[in-house]
Amino acid sequence: MLGGQIPHQKEISQRCSSISLPKSMGPKFATVIVLAIIAVTATSASVLASKNQQPSEEEQALTWLSSLDEEYSLQCNAQMVARWDYIVNVTDETAAISTQANEVYATFKKDAWERVTAAFDANGQFPNWESYSDSVLVRKIRKLKDSAKDSILTGTDLTNYLTLQAEMETIYAAATICNLDGTECGLALEPRYPSGDAMWVSPYDEPYFQQQIAAVWEEMKPWYKKLHAYVRRRLVEHYGSDKVDPTGPIPAQLLGNPWAQQWGNIADLTIPYPDASSVDVTAALNEQGYTVEQIFRTSEEFFTSLGLEPMTDTFWEKSMLEKPEGREVVCHASAEDFCLGPGSEDFRQDQDVYCLVGSAKVVPSGALPCVSHKGNPWAQQWGNIADLTIPYPDASSVDVTAALNEQGYTVEQIFRTSEEFFTSLGLEPMTDTFWEKSMLEKPEGREVVCHASAEDFCLGPGSEDFRIKMCTAINQDDFITVHHEMGHIQYFQQYRNQPFIFRDGANPGFHEAIGDTLALSVATPKHLQTIGLLTNYQESLEADINYLLAMALDKIAFLPFAYVMDSWRWDLFGNATQAEVMNGHWWNLRETIQGVSPPVERTENDFDPGAKYHIPANVPYVRYFVSFIIQFQFYESLCLAAGEYDPNDPAKPLYKCDFYQNAEAGQLMENALKLGYSLPWTETMEAITGQREMSAASLQAYFKPLEEFMDNYLAETGDCIGWGDECLKTKN
């Protein structure tokens, strides 16, 4: 149009094809519209030519970046397709192809970064970019200028880096462990910056982010120490003081998780009221015949009930939702965006709670006595020892595993149930591509990466290629996980129309927090009763305390583990510790911060951090710490919007809130999800919560009844709150 030229006929046709006219307006009216467009366009071109106007620098920059955005989507999609082919079929061939694709994509990103850096420079094509009127455009440029990361490497260094990372991930996917006495092995386990830590925390746009994390941990530390003291007392009662020091750290192998990161697997040992009703729908899922797909459909329905988007057709077609047989897969749950941008439908997921990874090396002294048959090898969460810690074992239980099986739930039925949760909120359903390409169960005959994940295939505006890879089992845990992973897909779908560089969470913790926020609602007895999976549940204070303790064993017990994971790596990046003593430093942090000790003697010949997927995969972990804090802030805000929580009404406590089928909560969520990374995360958080900072206040409000119970319990037992020197000082 510049220079007074009348637009090409094809351009006019394209513009007119996008016009929607009421049926009552016939072809004559359409002709008038077309002629008017031609006249106005020609006049505009003539005026422009007469004034010899040129687009402003800011307008030229916008056009330049739009072209780069298309390149990013296509390059990212090619890399994602190769990655998907690898994680759903782990072979040397697919690993090599994926590594090559990673190298091509990294080279492209480096080239793009160099072009952006040169163009948006004082001597470049767009020297005044920092003064542009569009603040979002300035943010986009700034992020592109900071996007080099691993692409800083070149040539042989880049190839070696990517090959080594692929080898570590492959070792992790194929590794297995032995049982406690070593009689059975081959068992699936679980499946430009001043420094590396500065690069990793840069997406949070906060100059003192690490200090903020430390401050939030200090806010939660007293609460964690109470939980630690309570669990330690219950373990002393179960195993004896000769196995568990009443004043020391807890042996990691007793916490029901390979990494001791979450303790939910020992809930049966710790619940205070074992006779109270339990919230576990695993039995119901099996009784009702739920399939893996049905679990995902149920999760999808939760989102659509809030007015959010369903999964795309590509998601259902290409995701891996169950572990395939006969091939290795990466079992670690994940959600993937295939980079196609606006209109994209390619978002996928992968997961399997039972297809987990194992040790990457043989322990010289034999089998590593890491966990019990239902423990957690990392001691990161303690839910697997709930049976040892539950205070009221006779209270009703919230576990729908039996109901899922009794009702004949299939995997697909679980996914459909999840989908309905989303649509009930007014959110989007899954796309046809989702159902066609997702891997929802483990396939036979090949190895796959079973770690649950949701994938965005980068196609951008209009995309439908979003998938889930998950080796789904019919039980309570996977029922909740499906909703979490589908939360990633919903996020992908909501921000797919953003420019490529903004197709991401507001900060890395947001993606995890969104899924967990929804899971908090889905896991409530109220919701499980609503969808017919929890029957014969008797409400009582004892049942509530058991429920909250089971939650705390996962949510609160996890915080110090997440803090340790990246504190250890930050120390390595900043040379605060040396590689020669890094395993010892790992266990020093585990004991000092988390209060856990190794199950057997460890040396520098061991590399215990590498047993956690995110270490060999080089994935920053502080995002999970952030997500476990802000998910409760999100949850509180959505519950207030839905009228399900009233801090002044004892009949409406936060922990009982279910915002299923509430459009107000769904709209609040949708407004935030659509923003992607386009605004600073503090502004996006403010849009949901009215707060601009992370705070543990919402988490503490959620668990307040449990804290009161623990205060009374620990006062009665006289147990020390803390471990090691703290308890010695208390005695003296």
C-alpha positions in Angstrom: 0.0 0.0 0.0 3.0 2.3 0.4 3.7 4.7 -2.5 0.1 5.1 -3.5 -0.4 1.6 -4.9 -3.9 0.1 -4.8 -4.0 -3.1 -2.9 -3.6 -6.3 -4.9 -6.9 -8.0 -5.7 -5.8 -11.1 -3.7 -5.2 -8.9 -0.6 -8.7 -7.4 -1.0 -10.2 -10.8 -1.4 -8.5 -12.0 1.8 -9.8 -9.1 3.7 -13.3 -9.5 2.4 -13.3 -13.2 3.2 -13.0 -12.4 6.8 -16.2 -10.3 6.9 -19.2 -11.9 8.4 -22.5 -10.5 7.1 -26.0 -11.1 8.5 -28.0 -13.6 6.3 -30.6 -10.9 5.7 -28.0 -8.9 3.7 -27.7 -10.2 0.2 -24.9 -10.2 -2.4 -25.7 -6.7 -3.6 -25.0 -5.4 -0.1 -21.7 -7.4 0.0 -20.8 -5.8 -3.4 -21.3 -2.4 -1.9 -19.1 -3.3 1.0 -16.3 -4.5 -1.3 -16.4 -1.4 -3.4 -16.4 0.8 -0.3 -13.3 -1.0 0.9 -11.5 -0.5 -2.4 -12.4 3.1 -2.5 -11.4 3.8 1.1 -8.2 1.8 0.7 -7.2 3.5 -2.6 -7.9 6.9 -1.0 -5.8 6.0 2.0 -3.0 4.9 -0.2 -3.2 8.1 -2.2 -3.1 10.3 0.9 -0.2 8.3 2.2 1.7 8.6 -1.0 1.0 12.4 -1.2 2.4 12.9 2.3 5.2 10.3 1.6 4.6 8.8 5.0 6.6 5.9 6.3 5.7 3.5 9.1 7.1 4.6 12.4 10.1 2.8 13.9 7.7 1.1 16.4 5.4 -0.1 13.6 8.4 -1.4 11.6 9.6 -3.2 14.8 6.2 -4.8 15.3 6.3 -6.1 11.7 9.8 -7.4 12.0 9.0 -9.3 15.2 5.8 -10.8 13.7 7.9 -12.4 11.0 10.4 -13.7 13.7 7.4 -15.0 15.7 6.3 -17.3 12.8 9.9 -18.6 12.5 9.9 -19.4 16.2 6.7 -21.3 16.0 7.8 -23.5 13.1 11.3 -24.2 14.6 9.8 -25.0 18.0 7.2 -27.3 16.5 9.9 -29.3 14.6 11.8 -29.8 17.8 8.7 -30.7 19.8 7.6 -33.3 17.3 11.1 -35.0 17.5 11.0 -34.8 21.3 7.5 -36.4 21.3 8.6 -39.2 19.1 11.5 -39.9 21.5 9.6 -39.8 24.8 6.9 -42.1 23.6 9.4 -44.5 22.0 12.8 -44.5 23.7 15.3 -45.9 21.3 18.8 -45.0 20.2 17.4 -43.8 16.9 14.7 -41.5 18.3 17.2 -40.2 20.9 19.6 -39.3 18.1 16.9 -37.6 16.1 15.7 -35.7 19.1 19.2 -34.6 20.0 19.7 -33.4 16.4 16.4 -31.5 16.5 17.4 -29.9 19.8 20.7 -28.8 18.3 19.0 -27.3 15.2 16.5 -25.5 17.4 19.2 -24.3 19.8 21.2 -23.0 16.8 18.1 -21.2 15.5 17.5 -19.6 18.9 21.1 -18.4 19.0 20.8 -17.0 15.5 17.5 -15.3 16.4 19.0 -13.9 19.6 21.9 -12.4 17.6 19.5 -10.9 15.1 17.4 -9.4 17.9 20.4 -8.1 19.8 21.8 -6.5 16.6 18.4 -5.0 15.5 17.4 -3.6 18.9 20.7 -1.9 19.7 21.8 1.8 19.8 23.4 1.3 16.4 20.8 -1.1 15.1 17.6 -0.9 13.0 15.5 -0.1 16.1 17.6 2.0 18.4 14.7 3.6 20.3 12.9 0.4 21.4 13.0 1.2 25.1 10.9 4.3 24.5 8.1 2.7 22.5 4.6 3.5 23.6 3.5 -0.2 23.6 4.8 -1.5 27.0 3.9 -5.1 26.0 6.0 -4.7 22.8 8.9 -3.5 24.9 8.5 -6.5 27.3 8.5 -8.8 24.3 11.8 -7.3 23.0 13.4 -7.5 26.4 12.5 -11.1 26.8 13.8 -12.0 23.3 17.1 -10.2 24.1 17.4 -12.4 27.2 16.4 -15.7 25.5 19.8 -17.1 24.6 20.2 -19.5 27.6 21.6 -22.9 26.4 21.9 -21.4 22.9 25.0 -19.5 24.1 26.9 -22.7 23.4 28.1 -23.4 19.8 29.5 -26.2 17.7 31.0 -29.1 19.5 30.2 -27.7 22.9 26.5 -27.4 22.1 26.4 -31.0 20.6 28.2 -32.4 23.6 25.8 -30.6 26.0 22.7 -31.8 24.3 24.0 -35.4 23.8 25.0 -35.6 27.5 21.6 -34.3 28.6 19.8 -36.8 26.3 22.0 -39.6 27.7 21.2 -38.7 31.3 17.5 -38.6 30.5 17.6 -42.0 28.8 19.5 -43.5 31.8 16.9 -42.1 34.1 14.0 -43.5 32.0 15.4 -47.0 31.8 16.9 -47.3 35.3 15.4 -49.7 37.9 15.9 -50.6 41.6 16.0 -53.6 43.8 13.7 -54.4 46.7 14.8 -54.0 50.3 16.5 -57.4 50.7 17.9 -57.5 47.2 16.0 -60.6 46.2 14.2 -58.9 43.3 15.6 -56.3 41.0 14.6 -54.6 37.8 11.7 -52.9 39.6 10.3 -49.6 38.3 11.0 -46.7 40.7 8.9 -43.7 39.6 9.0 -43.1 37.6 24.3 -14.5 29.4 24.3 -14.2 33.0 26.8 -13.9 35.8 26.0 -17.4 36.9 23.8 -20.4 36.2 21.4 -19.6 39.0 20.9 -16.1 37.8 19.9 -17.5 34.4 17.5 -19.9 36.0 15.6 -17.3 38.0 15.6 -14.7 35.3 12.0 -15.6 34.1 10.7 -14.3 37.5 11.6 -10.7 36.6 12.6 -10.1 40.2 16.1 -8.9 41.1 15.9 -10.4 44.6 13.9 -13.5 43.8 16.1 -15.9 45.6 15.8 -13.8 48.7 12.0 -13.8 48.3 12.0 -17.6 48.2 14.2 -17.7 51.3 11.8 -15.3 53.1 8.7 -17.4 52.2 10.5 -20.5 53.5 11.3 -18.7 56.7 7.5 -17.9 56.9 6.7 -21.6 56.5 9.6 -23.1 58.6 7.8 -23.1 62.0 4.8 -24.9 60.4 7.0 -27.5 58.8 8.9 -28.1 62.0 5.5 -28.9 63.7 4.6 -31.4 61.0 8.1 -32.9 61.1 7.9 -33.3 64.9 4.4 -34.9 64.6 5.4 -37.3 61.9 8.6 -38.2 63.7 6.6 -39.0 66.9 4.3 -41.3 65.0 7.2 -43.1 63.3 8.9 -43.5 66.7 5.7 -45.2 67.9 5.6 -47.4 64.9 9.3 -48.4 64.5 10.7 -47.6 67.9 13.2 -45.1 69.2 16.1 -47.4 68.1 15.1 -46.9 64.5 14.0 -43.2 64.7 15.8 -40.7 67.0 13.0 -38.8 68.8 15.1 -35.6 68.6 17.0 -36.1 65.3 16.3 -36.0 61.6 14.0 -38.6 60.1 15.6 -41.4 58.1 14.7 -40.6 54.5 13.7 -44.2 53.6 10.8 -44.1 56.2 9.0 -41.2 54.6 7.2 -43.1 51.8 8.8 -41.4 48.9 12.0 -42.2 47.0 13.2 -38.6 47.5 11.4 -37.9 50.8 9.9 -34.9 49.0 6.3 -35.6 49.9 5.0 -37.9 52.7 1.5 -38.8 51.6 2.3 -42.4 51.3 2.7 -42.8 55.1 -0.6 -41.1 55.8 -2.0 -44.5 57.1 0.7 -44.4 59.8 0.1 -40.8 60.8 -3.6 -40.0 60.5 -4.9 -39.1 64.0 -8.4 -40.5 63.4 -8.2 -43.8 61.4 -11.9 -44.6 61.9 -13.1 -41.3 60.3 -14.3 -41.2 56.7 -11.5 -41.2 54.1 -11.4 -39.2 50.9 -9.9 -41.7 48.5 -11.8 -42.6 45.3 -9.3 -45.2 44.0 -11.7 -48.1 44.8 -14.7 -46.2 43.3 -12.7 -45.5 40.1 -12.1 -49.3 39.7 -15.6 -50.3 40.8 -17.2 -47.9 38.3 -14.9 -49.2 35.6 -13.1 -46.0 34.9 -10.6 -46.1 32.0 -7.6 -43.9 31.7 -9.3 -41.8 29.0 -12.4 -41.5 31.2 -10.3 -40.0 34.0 -9.0 -37.5 31.5 -12.5 -36.8 30.2 -13.6 -36.2 33.8 -10.8 -33.8 34.3 -11.6 -31.9 31.1 -15.3 -31.5 32.1 -14.1 -29.8 35.3 -12.4 -27.2 33.3 -15.2 -26.7 30.8 -17.6 -26.4 33.8 -15.7 -23.2 34.7 -16.1 -21.8 31.2 -12.5 -22.8 30.2 -11.5 -24.5 27.0 -11.8 -28.2 26.3 -8.8 -30.3 25.1 -8.1 -30.1 21.4 -8.6 -33.0 18.9 -4.9 -33.2 18.5 -4.5 -33.6 22.3 -6.7 -36.7 22.3 -5.1 -38.1 19.2 -1.4 -37.7 20.1 -1.0 -37.6 23.9 0.5 -40.6 25.7 -1.8 -41.2 28.7 -0.8 -44.8 29.6 2.5 -46.6 29.6 3.0 -48.6 26.5 4.4 -52.1 26.7 7.6 -53.2 25.0 9.5 -50.0 24.9 11.1 -47.5 27.3 9.4 -44.2 27.9 10.1 -41.2 30.2 7.5 -41.8 32.8 7.8 -38.4 34.5 4.5 -36.5 34.1 4.7 -33.5 31.9 2.6 -31.2 29.7 3.9 -30.1 26.3 3.2 -27.1 24.0 4.2 -27.8 20.4 4.8 -24.2 19.6 2.3 -23.7 16.8 0.8 -20.5 18.4 -2.6 -18.9 17.6 -5.2 -21.5 16.7 -2.9 -24.4 17.7 -4.5 -27.6 19.0 -1.3 -29.6 19.7 -1.0 -29.9 23.4 -0.1 -33.3 24.8 0.7 -35.0 28.1 2.6 -38.0 29.4 2.4 -39.7 32.8 2.6 -42.9 34.8 2.6 -43.1 38.6 3.8 -46.7 38.3 6.2 -46.3 35.5 8.9 -44.5 37.4 12.6 -44.2 37.0 15.3 -45.7 39.1 18.9 -45.4 40.2 21.4 -44.7 37.5 24.1 -46.6 39.2 24.6 -49.8 41.2 25.3 -49.2 44.9 28.7 -50.8 45.7 27.3 -52.5 48.8 24.3 -53.9 47.1 20.6 -52.9 46.9 19.8 -49.5 48.2 17.3 -49.8 51.0 15.6 -46.6 50.0 11.9 -47.1 50.4 9.2 -49.5 51.6 7.0 -51.2 49.0 4.8 -48.1 48.9 7.3 -45.4 49.8 8.8 -42.4 48.0 12.5 -42.9 47.0 13.2 -39.1 47.3 11.4 -38.5 50.6 10.1 -35.4 48.8 6.5 -35.9 49.9 5.3 -38.1 52.7 1.8 -39.2 51.6 2.9 -42.8 51.3 3.3 -43.1 55.0 -0.2 -41.7 55.8 -1.1 -45.1 57.2 1.5 -44.7 59.9 0.7 -41.1 60.7 -3.1 -40.7 60.3 -4.5 -39.5 63.7 -8.0 -41.0 63.4 -7.8 -44.3 61.4 -11.4 -45.1 62.0 -12.7 -41.9 60.4 -14.1 -41.8 56.9 -11.5 -41.9 54.2 -11.3 -39.8 51.0 -10.0 -42.4 48.5 -12.0 -43.2 45.4 -9.7 -45.9 44.0 -12.1 -48.7 44.8 -15.1 -46.7 43.5 -13.3 -46.0 40.2 -12.7 -49.7 39.7 -16.1 -50.8 41.0 -17.8 -48.4 38.6 -15.7 -49.7 35.7 -14.0 -46.4 34.9 -11.6 -46.6 31.9 -8.6 -44.4 31.4 -10.6 -42.4 28.8 -13.5 -42.0 31.2 -11.2 -40.5 33.8 -9.9 -38.0 31.2 -13.5 -37.2 30.0 -14.5 -36.6 33.6 -11.6 -34.2 34.0 -12.5 -32.4 30.8 -16.1 -31.9 32.1 -14.7 -30.2 35.2 -13.1 -27.6 32.9 -16.1 -27.1 30.7 -18.3 -26.7 33.8 -16.3 -23.6 34.6 -16.9 -22.2 31.1 -13.4 -23.2 30.0 -12.4 -24.9 26.7 -12.8 -28.6 26.1 -9.9 -30.7 24.8 -9.5 -30.6 21.0 -10.0 -33.5 18.6 -6.3 -33.6 18.1 -5.8 -34.1 21.8 -8.0 -37.2 21.8 -6.4 -38.5 18.6 -2.7 -38.0 19.4 -2.3 -38.1 23.2 -0.8 -41.2 24.9 -3.1 -41.9 27.8 -2.0 -45.4 28.5 1.3 -47.2 28.3 1.5 -48.9 24.9 2.7 -52.4 24.4 5.9 -53.3 22.6 8.1 -50.3 23.2 9.7 -48.2 25.9 8.2 -44.8 26.6 8.9 -41.9 28.9 6.0 -42.4 31.4 6.6 -39.3 33.5 3.3 -37.5 33.1 3.5 -34.4 30.9 1.3 -32.1 28.9 2.7 -30.8 25.6 2.2 -27.7 23.5 3.4 -28.2 19.9 4.1 -24.5 19.4 1.7 -23.9 16.5 0.2 -20.8 18.0 -3.0 -19.0 16.9 -5.7 -21.5 15.9 -3.6 -24.5 17.0 -5.3 -27.6 18.2 -2.2 -29.7 18.8 -1.9 -30.1 22.5 -1.3 -33.6 24.0 -0.8 -35.5 27.2 1.6 -38.4 27.7 0.6 -40.4 30.7 0.7 -44.1 31.6 -2.5 -43.8 33.5 -3.7 -46.2 36.2 -7.2 -46.4 37.6 -6.6 -45.0 41.1 -7.1 -41.8 43.2 -3.7 -40.4 42.6 -3.9 -40.6 38.8 -7.5 -39.3 38.9 -6.1 -36.1 40.5 -3.0 -36.0 38.3 -5.2 -36.1 35.2 -6.9 -32.8 36.3 -3.5 -31.3 37.1 -2.0 -32.2 33.7 -5.2 -31.0 31.9 -4.7 -27.7 33.7 -1.5 -27.3 31.7 -3.4 -28.0 28.5 -6.0 -25.4 29.4 -3.2 -22.9 30.0 -1.7 -23.7 26.6 -5.1 -23.2 24.9 -5.9 -20.0 26.6 -2.6 -18.2 25.6 -2.1 -19.8 22.2 -3.0 -16.5 20.5 -0.2 -14.7 22.2 3.1 -14.1 20.3 5.5 -17.0 20.6 7.7 -15.4 23.3 4.6 -14.8 25.5 3.2 -18.3 25.1 4.3 -19.3 28.6 3.1 -19.1 32.2 3.3 -15.7 33.9 6.3 -17.2 35.7 7.5 -20.8 35.7 5.6 -21.6 38.9 2.2 -20.4 37.4 1.9 -23.4 35.1 2.2 -25.9 38.0 0.1 -23.8 40.3 -2.9 -23.7 37.9 -3.2 -27.4 37.7 -2.8 -27.8 41.5 -5.3 -25.1 42.2 -7.9 -27.1 40.3 -6.7 -30.3 42.0 -7.4 -28.8 45.4 -11.1 -28.4 44.4 -11.3 -31.8 42.7 -9.8 -33.6 45.8 -12.5 -32.3 48.2 -15.0 -34.8 49.6 -17.7 -32.4 48.3 -16.6 -32.7 44.7 -16.0 -36.5 44.8 -19.5 -36.9 46.2 -21.0 -34.6 43.5 -19.6 -36.8 40.7 -20.6 -40.0 42.4 -17.2 -41.4 43.3 -17.3 -41.0 47.1 -20.2 -42.7 48.9 -20.9 -43.5 52.5 -18.6 -40.7 53.6 -19.4 -39.5 57.1 -18.5 -35.8 57.8 -16.7 -35.2 61.1 -13.9 -33.1 62.6 -11.8 -36.3 62.8 -12.3 -36.9 59.0 -11.4 -33.3 58.3 -8.2 -33.6 60.3 -7.2 -36.8 58.6 -7.9 -35.2 55.2 -5.9 -32.1 56.1 -3.0 -34.2 57.4 -2.9 -36.2 54.2 -2.8 -32.9 52.2 0.0 -31.6 54.5 2.1 -34.7 54.0 2.2 -33.7 50.3 1.9 -29.9 50.3 3.9 -28.8 53.4 6.4 -31.6 53.5 7.3 -30.8 49.9 8.4 -27.2 50.5 11.9 -27.8 52.0 12.7 -30.5 49.5 11.9 -28.1 46.6 14.0 -25.5 48.3 16.9 -27.9 48.7 16.8 -29.0 45.1 17.7 -25.6 43.6 19.6 -24.4 46.7 22.1 -27.2 46.0 22.4 -26.3 42.3 22.6 -22.6 43.0 25.5 -23.3 45.4 27.2 -25.3 42.6 26.6 -22.5 40.0 27.9 -19.9 42.4 30.9 -22.0 43.6 29.7 -21.9 47.1 30.4 -25.7 47.1 32.7 -27.7 44.9 32.0 -30.7 42.7 34.3 -32.9 44.7 32.0 -32.7 47.7 28.7 -32.1 46.0 27.0 -35.3 47.3 28.0 -34.5 50.9 26.7 -31.0 50.4 23.4 -32.5 49.1 22.9 -34.5 52.3 24.0 -31.6 54.5 21.2 -29.4 53.0 18.7 -32.3 53.3 19.4 -32.6 57.0 19.8 -28.9 57.8 16.7 -27.7 55.9 14.5 -30.8 55.5 15.4 -32.7 58.7 16.0 -36.1 56.9 19.0 -38.4 56.9 20.3 -40.9 54.3 19.2 -44.5 54.7 22.8 -45.8 54.5 26.2 -44.2 54.5 26.8 -42.1 51.4 30.1 -41.0 49.9 31.3 -38.9 47.0 31.2 -42.1 44.8 27.5 -41.7 44.9 25.4 -39.1 43.1 22.1 -39.1 45.0 20.7 -35.9 43.5 20.8 -37.6 40.1 18.1 -40.0 41.2 15.6 -37.1 40.8 14.4 -36.6 37.2 14.9 -32.8 37.2 18.6 -33.1 37.9 19.7 -35.2 34.8 17.0 -33.4 32.7 18.4 -30.0 33.8 15.0 -28.7 34.8 14.9 -25.8 37.4 12.9 -26.9 40.5 12.1 -23.7 42.3 9.0 -23.4 40.2 7.5 -26.1 42.3 8.2 -24.3 45.5 6.6 -21.2 44.0 3.6 -23.2 42.8 3.0 -24.8 46.1 2.7 -21.3 47.7 0.7 -19.4 45.1 -1.7 -22.3 44.4 -3.3 -21.6 47.8 -3.5 -17.9 47.0 -5.2 -18.7 43.7 -7.5 -21.2 45.4 -8.6 -18.8 48.1 -9.4 -16.1 45.5 -11.4 -18.5 43.3 -13.3 -19.9 46.3 -14.2 -16.3 47.4 -15.4 -15.5 43.9 -17.5 -18.7 43.9 -19.0 -18.0 47.3 -17.6 -21.3 48.5 -15.3 -19.7 51.2 -16.1 -17.1 53.9 -13.3 -16.4 56.4 -16.0 -15.2 58.8 -18.2 -18.2 58.5 -17.0 -21.4 60.2 -19.4 -23.4 58.0 -17.5 -22.4 54.9 -13.8 -23.2 55.6 -11.3 -22.9 52.8 -10.3 -26.6 52.7 -13.9 -27.6 51.9 -14.3 -25.3 48.9 -15.3 -26.8 45.5 -15.8 -24.3 42.7 -16.9 -26.9 40.2 -19.5 -25.6 37.7 -18.9 -22.0 38.9 -18.7 -19.6 35.9 -17.4 -16.7 38.1 -14.4 -18.7 39.2 -13.9 -19.8 35.6 -14.0 -16.3 34.2 -11.5 -15.1 36.8 -9.1 -17.9 35.8 -9.6 -17.5 32.1 -8.8 -13.8 32.3 -5.5 -14.6 33.9 -4.6 -17.6 31.7 -5.1 -15.7 28.4 -2.3 -13.2 29.4 0.4 -15.9 29.3 3.8 -14.2 29.9 2.7 -10.8 28.4 2.6 -9.0 31.7 4.9 -9.2 34.7 3.8 -12.1 36.9 3.0 -9.8 39.8 0.3 -8.0 37.7 -1.2 -11.4 36.6 -1.3 -12.5 40.2 -2.9 -9.3 41.2 -5.6 -9.9 38.5 -6.5 -13.1 40.3 -5.8 -12.5 43.9 -5.5 -8.7 44.4 -2.0 -9.4 45.7 1.3 -8.8 44.0 3.6 -11.0 46.2 3.9 -14.6 47.2 2.6 -15.2 50.7 2.1 -18.3 52.8 -1.0 -16.8 54.5 -3.5 -18.6 52.3 -1.7 -21.9 52.8 -1.8 -21.3 56.5 -5.5 -20.4 56.5 -6.2 -23.7 54.6 -4.4 -25.8 57.2 -5.4 -23.8 60.3 -7.5 -26.6 61.9 -4.7 -29.0 61.5 -2.2 -26.6 63.0 -4.4 -26.3 66.1 -4.6 -30.1 66.3 -0.8 -30.4 66.1 -0.2 -27.7 68.7 -2.4 -29.7 71.2 -0.8 -33.0 70.2 2.8 -31.9 70.6 2.0 -30.1 73.8 0.7 -33.4 75.2 3.6 -35.5 74.0 6.3 -33.0 74.9 8.2 -33.6 71.7 10.9 -31.2 70.5 9.9 -29.2 67.5 13.0 -29.4 65.3 16.0 -31.7 65.2 19.7 -32.1 66.1 21.2 -29.1 68.0 17.8 -27.5 68.4 16.5 -30.3 70.5 19.7 -30.6 72.5 19.4 -26.9 73.4 15.7 -27.5 74.3 16.8 -30.3 76.7 19.4 -28.2 78.3 
